[in-house]
Amino acid sequence: MSRLAWFSPMPPVATGIARCSAELVPALAGRHEIDVFVDQKNLALANGSRASGGAPLRSAYDFAWEHHKRPYDLVVYQLGNSSHHDYQWPYVFRYPGLAVLHDAHLHHARAACLLRTFRAADYRTEFVENHPDAHADLAELAIAGFDNHLHYAFPMTRLVALRSRRVAVHARASAERLRDEARGAAIESLRLGHGVELSDDESARRGRQARERYAITRDAIVFGCYGGLTRDKRVPQILAAFAATRVHEPRMHLLLAGAVPAQYDLAGDIARLGLEDSCTVTGYLETDDEFASAIAACDVSMNLRWPTAREISGPWLWCLAAGKPTVTIDLTHTAHVPSLDPRTWQSTATSADAPCTVAIDILDEDHSLRLAMRRLATDAALRGSLGRAARQYWRDNHSVAAMVSDYRRLVDDVLRDAHAPLDPAKLPDHLRDDGGGTLRRVMRSFDLPLPFPRRP
């Protein structure tokens, strides 16, 4: 049986990646022996508990010694832009393995990790290595704090791709883009599983209960927005479109289910538009059950995000699983999703699959958003057909079973594959440093040998 080292945040850390790992580890444990490595904060939060399936949670500090004593056959890294992944960066380049990129752009995370620790020189070096065709002086924008658009324009993933035994992303278009950037790297896509399938009856039952909890009438046409209520979820645009289209269906209600960031005056926007009586803000939802019930309460889900790090939205997948019609933005990495264009109400699908979402052009956002909301508020038959197609699309592409199947195949492929990652000698100096310089200096001062040999 092969041995896997699994680097990922784990519950009780409240992220979609932690939830995925909690489902994947037990599903793979029957085929592989798995040790899960987390950071010290995650370990303390878990309070000595084990990952689902009985795999122990271990401190990442233990990995090098455990790997030296009994080498792992494969290291799996679950990488995202959250600070919960910062602890993985020292290992990704030194112990190449399977790197799963939940965000196809990692610039936010890598820049923050380096610049928060005053490593501007290392950031400059990595920026150039990751984007050899870009002008080196662009790195100064992030160092000076003008970094937001820079992060979206330059993905900072080339070195990870070249140094890994295999890289996986969650969209075919993202895999193609990364192959172009990192020629010679082994890249493929795998399906991301999120959400819990709800039958029509279960969704209706939960929806009634949630509407009672939030004092929303049973006959309301509810548009929902889920997860962190940030500006990049297009909440201001949703509010404006909702205010403009309510005149066509007075029963429309807006359910904003998630945490409100301190830097966004959501209450002020709601008051300015006169929406206090037709808008409900739940605040952060603690459990998956609360989250699923809030989704069940809606008739249409608004899953917009711009700008994007080319991630697949977790809340969107939960809404598909619940059989809800959704409104999304037509993005490069989701162009394969069968959808309707609200300007023509024609399908953009290249396959025979039924449209499962309404996708708006970001360049026509205000106009298209109003068209989509008005039609969906007044056309129950369209809502029904989109909801049925959404649930089927989720079953085929984003169920946990689909994700587990892809991981089983991919891990077995990587274990058999002889693909050689980038030679460490070609990495920037700071990525080849094993952090043992202090130990070697101390041991030399006592004329003592190292407790274990230095690996290349």
N, C-alpha and C positions, 0 to 999 in steps of 0.2 A: 504494500500500500504506500503510495507516494505521500510525502509530507509537504504541507503548505503552510507558509507564514502569511497571515492575513492582516494587512494594515488598513484599518478603517475605524472611524468613530463608531461607537456602539451605544444602544440605549443604556441609560436614560437620556443620553444626548438627543435632543429633539430635532433631528434633521432627516430628510428623506434618504440620504445615503446610509445613515445609521440603521434606519428601518430596513433598507434593502439588504444590508449585510446580516442583520438579525434573521432574515428569511433565507438568505443564501447559505450561510455557514452550516446550519443543520441539514439543509438539502444536499450539500456536498459531502457531509461528514461520513456518510456511508461508503463513499468511494475514496476518500482521502483522510489522512490524519491532519487536523488543522489546529494551529495555535493562533490566537487572535491577539494582535499587539495594538495597544492604545496609548494615548498620552497620560501623564500623571493625573491630570484633572479628570479625565474620563474614568480612570481607574478608581479615583476617590469617590466619584459620583456613583459608580456601580457598587461600591462598598463590598468588594470581594465576591460579587455575584459572577455567574458564568454567562457566556453567550448562549443563545438558544441552541439546543442540541448538546449542551454540556461542555462545549469548548471553553477552556479557561481564558479569562482576560488577563493579559500579561502586560507589563510595562515595556514600552519600546526600548528602554535602556537595556533590557535583558537580551535583546535580539542578537547582537553581535556575538556575545558569548555562547548563546544557545546554538547559533548557526556554526560557530567554530567547533563546538563539541560534536554536533551531529547535524551536518548540513541539510538544509531544506531543499527539496527538489524544485520548488517554485515559490517566489514571493509575489503576492498579489497586492497591489496598491489601489485603493479606491480614492481617487483624487477629485477634489472640488475646490471652489473658490472661498469656502468658509475657513475661518481661522482654526476650526477643529482639525484641519488637515496639515497645519504648519509642521507638526512633529515628523511628518513623513519625508520632507524634503531631503534631510541628510542621508536617507537610505536609498531613495529612488535612483540616484546616480551611482552609488557605490555597490549596490546589490541589485542589478537589473533583473526585472521580472515582467509580470503582466501588469501594465498600468491601464486602469479603466478611468477614462476621463468623463466625469459626469457633466462637466462644463468643457466645451470644445475650445474655450479660451481660458487660460489659467493665469493671465497677466495680473489680474487683481490680486490673486493669492501670492504669487511669487514676488511681485513688487512689494507688497505689504510685508512679507516675511523678511525681505532683505533690507528695506528702507527703515522699517521699525527698529532694526538692530544696527542702524548707522553703517550699513555696508553698501554705500553708494558706488564704490569702485567695482564691487562684484556685480551690482545691478547693471552698470554700464557694460561690463564684459558680456553678461548673459544676454542683454538686449541685442547686442551686435551679433552674437553667435546664433541667436534664435531668428534674427531678421537681417541676414547679410546684405540684402538689397536696400535696406532702409538707411537713411543718414544717421550716423552715430549720435549726432547732437539731439535727436528726438528724445533720447533717454533723459536729457536735462529737464524736459517738461515734467516728467514724473518726480524727479528729484526735487524740483522746485514746488511741487504740490499741484501742478496743473495736469492731473493724470487721468481724469475720468474717461474722456474720449480716446485718449491714447490706448488705454487698456482694451477698449473694444476694437480698435483698429489693428492692433498687433497681438496675436494670440499667445505668444511666448510658450509654444508647445514643441518646437522643433527638436530641442535638445532632449526632452523627455522621450519623444518618439524614437530618435536615433539611438538612445542609450538603452531602451527597453528591449526585452526579448519579444514582446508583442504589445501593441497598444489597441485598445478597444474604445469606440465611441458609440453613441446611441442613435446616430442618424447616418444614413448612407452618404449624404452630401458632405457631412463633416469628415467622414473617412476619406472621401475623394480629395477634399481640400488638403488634408494632412499628408496624404501621399504625394501631392504636388510639392508641398513645402519640405518634406523630409524624405527625399528620394533615397531608397535603400532601407527604409524602415518597414516593419511588418505591421500593417494597419488593417483593422476590420471593424465592422459594426455588430453590435449585439442588442437584443431587445431589452428595454427597461421595463420592469414590472412594478407597478404601483397601483394601489387602490383595492377596494373590496367590491365585488360584483353585488349589486342589489337588484332583486326582482322588482317588477312593477308593484306588486302588492307590498313588499317590504319597504320600498321607497315611499309609497303613498302613506304607509303607517308612520314611518319615521318623519316624513314631511309634515303630517298633521300635528304630531307632537312638538316638532320644532317650531312650527308657526304659532302654536299656543304659547310656547315658552317665550317667543320674541314678540308676542302680541301682533301678529300679522294675520289678517283675515283670510279665511279659507278660499275666497273667490279672487284674491289678489293674483296678478300675474307678476311673479317674483323674478327679478334679475339678480343673480348673485355674483359676488367677487370674493375669492378665497385666498388665504395665505396673507403674508405681510402686505399691508395696504400702502405700498410705496409708490412714488411717482412713476417708476418704470413699469408698474403694473397698469399705467395709464388711468389711474383713478380720477384725476381731474377731468380727463377727456370723457370718461364714462359718466361722471356727474353731469357734465354739460350736455351730452347727448341724451341722457335720461330726462333732464329738465326740458329739452326741446321736443321730445317725442311723447311725453306724458299726455299732451293735449289730445292725442289720437286714441289713447286708452287710459282713462282716468284710474283704472284699477292697478296700474303698474306700481310696483314697489321695489325698492333697491335694498338688498341685504349685503352688507359689507362685513364679511366674517374673517377677522384676523386682527393682528396687532397693528396699531397705528404708530409709525415712527415719530420720534420727538420733533424731527425737523420739518414735519408736514402738518399744517393746520387744517386737518380734515373737517373738523367741526365748523371752522370759519367758511370753508368752501360750501358746505351743506347749507349753512345759514344764508350766505350770499345769494344762493340760487333758490332759496325758499323751499327747501326740500325736507325740513325737519319732520313733517308729518308723513312723509312717504319714504323715509330712509331709516334703516336700522343698522347700527354698528355694534357688533357683538363683543369686540375685544378679542384677545388671544384665546384660542380654543385649546384646552389642555390635552384632550384625548382624541384618539382616532375615532371613537364612537361619536363624540360631539361634532367632529369635523364632517363625518359621513352624514350625520343627521342634518347639519346645516346645508349640505349639498342637496339632500333629499327635499328640503323645503323650497328649492328654487324650481322655476320652470325653464330658465335659460341661464347658463353660466358664462360670465365674461372672463376669458382667460387671455388677456392681452399682456404683452411684454415688449418694451422697446426703450432703450437699446437692449441687446441680448448678447449673452456669452455663448449662444448657440446650444443652450441646454434644452432638454425636454421637460416641460413643466409638470411637476408632480401633481399639483391641484387639478390641472387639466385632465390627467389620467384618472384621477379619482372621479371626476365628473363624467368621463366616458364610461367608466365602470358602473356608474349609477344610472346610465341610460339617459343622460341629460344632453340636450342640444347645446352647443358651445359656440362662442364667437372668439376667433383667434386672429392673429396677424399673419399674413402670408409671408413667411420667412424662407430663406434659401434652404435651411436644413430641414424644413417640414414641407417642402414643396411636393413631396410624394404623397402627402395625406389627402385623400379625396375630399374636396370641399366645394362650396358654392361661393360665387362672387356676387355680393349683394347689389352691384351695379347692373347686373344682367340676370341674376338668379340662374345662371348657367353653371354646370359642373365644370371644374377645372381638372378633374381626375383624368389621368392617362390610362387608367384601367377601368374594368367594368364594375368596380366596387361602388356602392352607393355613397354619396357624400355624407360625411359624419360631422362636419363643422361648417361654419360660415367664416371665411377668411377674408379679411379686409386688407387693402393695399395701404401701407403706412403713408404713402404720398397722397392718399385721398382719405386720410383717417376720419376727419370730422364728418365729411359727407357720407362715407360708407358706413360709419358707425351708426349714424341716424337712420339710414336705410335699413340696416340689419335689425336694429332694435324695434323699429316701427313694424316691420313685417313679422318678426317673431312674436311681438306682443299681440298681434291680431290674427295670426294664422296658426290655430291649434294643430291642424293636420300636418303642417310643415314641422312644427315642434316634435310631433310624434314620430315622423319618418326619420328626422335627424337623430332623435334619441335612440331609436332602434338600431340605426346604423352605427351610432357611437358605441353602443354596448358590444356589437359584433366586432367592430374594429379593435376594441380593447381586448376581447377574447383572443383574437388572432395575433395581436402584436404586443400587448402590454400587460398581460396577466402574469402573475408570479410564476405560473407553470411554464409559460413561454420563456421568461427570463432564466429560470433554472435550467431548462433544456439547452439554451444557448451557452450558459456558463459551463455546463458539463462537457459539451462538445469543445468549447474553446480551451478550457484547462487541459483536456486530454491532447488537443492539437499542440499546445505550447510545450507540454511535457515531451512530446515526440519530436518536435521541431528542432532542427539544428541551427536555426537562424542565429547569427552572431551579432550582438549589438555593437554599437560604436566602441572602438578601442578606447579604454580610459586614458591612454596617453594623448588622445586628441581632444580631451575635455579641457576646459579652462582650469588653471592651477587650483583655484579654490574648491572646485568640485572633485578634485582628486585627493584632497587632503582628508585623511581618515580621522583627524581630530586627536591623534595619539602623540603629537609632538611633545607635549608636556611630560607624558609618561616616559617617552624615550629619553628625554633629557635627565629626568630624575634617576632612571635605571642606570644610565651611563655614569652618572656622578658617583654611584656606588659600585661601579664596575660589575653590574649584574646583567644577565641576559634578559631579554623580553620574555614575559610569561607565555606568549604565543607569537608565532612569526608574523611579520607584516605581509598582508596579501597585496597583490598588484592592484 
